Amino acid sequence: MSDTLHYHFIGIGGIGMSGIAKVLMSWKFSVSGSDVLNNDQTKKLCSNGATIFNNQNQKNIDAILEKFPNKKIIAVISSAIKKNNIELSYCIEKKISIRHRSEILSMIMNNYESIGVAGTHGKTSTSTFLFTLLDLCTSNVSGIVGGILPKYNNNSFIKDTKYFVGELDESDGSISNYKINLGILNNIDYDHCDYYKNIEQMINSFKIFESKSKKLLVNGDCEIIQKHIKSDYKWSIVDVNNINYSLIPINQTATSTIAQYFEQGKLISKLEIPIPGLHNLSNVAAAIAACRILNVDFDNIKSKISNIKLPLKRFEFKGNIEGRTIVDDYAHHPKAIKETIKLGRLFLNENQKYKRLIAIFQPHRFSRVSEFFIEFANELALADKIIITNIYGAGEKNINNISSSLISTEIFKLNKNVKIVKDNNEIRKNFNHLTRENDLIINMGAGDCHNLWQILTNQKY
């Protein structure tokens, strides 16, 4: 098949798209792709032999058709690529086969005993912890996750293995494209307002995931899951009754959590988890539970648990500038912001060098801001100072004239120390005015806000 098919990714630099492209290249398929951004992923793909275009237009497709005249071209898109995309429109005109990335990921996963990680929050962290434990304990796992694993410095891992860990995206309903041996469902919160009109539609999407999972492991602490989703196994960090796998915290610090591990209500052992935060403890519990369902020996898990790490952009310490500490976090939903700020407070309480908690937030999507601006304000106001940048549209049209002032106005009612700035370049220009020495600065969002560190340190990004 690799001699007859060529895959062309429109938007190949995305974390999910690039991971799939790497797998196909490892299977000896020819791969090309286009993206308006030149990032680490496109550079890696190019160095490994992929043809990369730094724009999206018709000429890219003409070049691929000319280069591979004897191959069937398959264009791969994500939901971020809209119908009016010039390159996609030309593919349709040329009658090129078009596949959603979820279809290609599903095809890949069908070659393995698949483990699919789903849910509104924590998918990337759970996938990272699970992949790491399975790799260290069995050396028998491949996978694609939605982030960069620091232990492996990659988002895609492909070998001749039994298991495959895949992070599954629910944002566009494509979660229905998978058939999974073991499904993991972290939580359900209303999100992706551009696709789902209400929480009921989201629940229905996850119910399809439930129906297509041979076995399903769910978070027993999520009320929506417990009310609407049937499962084979449950994990919890608050209860041991009627729970298959429990990880109950007994001590928290800014760097780790000590917890007692139970199976079927029976105490098995005490574990020191090298990851802070109760939301992360739940993700670790899910990973341990999945390993145990796959018959990984618990003593083996316990001996390897000290090696797990958070993926990049999950409370990632970037460094210090003029006495200020910069942390990157992917939080872009009110519930995620709540947990991230709680974790920041934990660091402040334990380390006297930090005097203030500064939250920099780049809102992601106009539809999300319109739906949750009050919830955003309630959580962000708990920081000592809040800096809000312009909204990252992620391809959405701002038809209702939504702006960051929706959030800042509500914050001001709770915390007067709030400021709106245009972008990271304005933050750099006014950095000493906006911040002080001994500030712990958490930079949050899912857009291009994570360029802040490079901008502050005059690095290329």
DABEL-V806297 format. One line per field, one symbol per residue. phi: phi as a letter, one per 40 degrees, with the letter a starting at -180 (. if undefined). psi: psi as a letter, one per 40 degrees, with the letter a starting at -180 (. if undefined). burial: + if it has 24 or more other C-alpha atoms within 12 Angstrom, else -. A space follows every 10 residues. Layout:
phi->???
psi->???
burial->???
This chain:
phi->.ccbbbbbcc gccccccccc cccccccgcc bbabacbbbd cccccccchc cbbcabacdc cdcccccbcb bccbcbbbcc cccccdccdc ccccfccbbc dcccccdccc cbccbbbbhc bgcccccccc dccccccbfb abibbcaccc cbfabaabac bcbacbcbcc cbgccccbbb cbcbbcabbc afccbccacc ccdcccccdd cbbcbbbbcc cccccccbbc acabbabbab cfbcbbbccb abbcbabcac bbbfgbcbac bbccbcgccc ccccdcccdc ccccgccccc dccbccccbc ccgbfcccib bfgbbbbbac dabdcccdcc cdcccccccc bcccbbbbbb bbcbgccccd cbcccdcccc ccccabbbcc cccfgccccb fcaccdcccc cdcbaccbab bcaccccccb dcccbbcgcb bbcbibbccc cdccccbfcc a
psi->deeeihhhhh feeidddddd ddddddeeii hiiiieihad dddddddeei hhhfihiddd dddddddgde ihhhhhiiee hidehddddd dddefhhhii ddddddddde eihihhhiid iedddddddd ddddddddff hiihifihhd defiehhhig idihhhhhhe deeeeeeihh dhihhdihih afeddhdidd dddddddddd dehdihhihe ehdddddehi idiiiieeie hfhdhighhe hhieeihhih hihfehhdih ihhfhihddd dddddddddd dddefhhddd ddeedeeiii iiegfhhdah hfehhhhhie heiddddddd ddddddddde hedhdihhhh hhihhddddd dedddddddd eeidihhhii hhdfeihgee fhiedddddd ddddhegihh idaddddddf ddddiiieih hhhiiebede edddddefii .
burial->----++++++ ++++++++++ +++++---++ +++++---+- ++++++---+ +++--++--+ +--++--+-- -+++++++++ +---+-++++ +----+++++ ++++++-++- ++++++++++ ++++++++++ +++++++--+ +++++++++- ---+++++-- -+++++++++ ++++++++++ ++++++++++ ++++------ -+++++++++ ++++++++++ ++-+++--++ ++++++++++ --+++++++- -+++++++++ +++------- ++++++++++ ++++++++++ ++++-+-+-- ++-+++++++ ++++++++-- +--+++++++ ++++++++++ ++++++++-- ---+++++++ ++++++++++ ++++++++++ ++++++++++ ++++-+---- -+++++++++ ++----++++ ++++--+--- +--++---++ ++++++++++ +++--+---- -
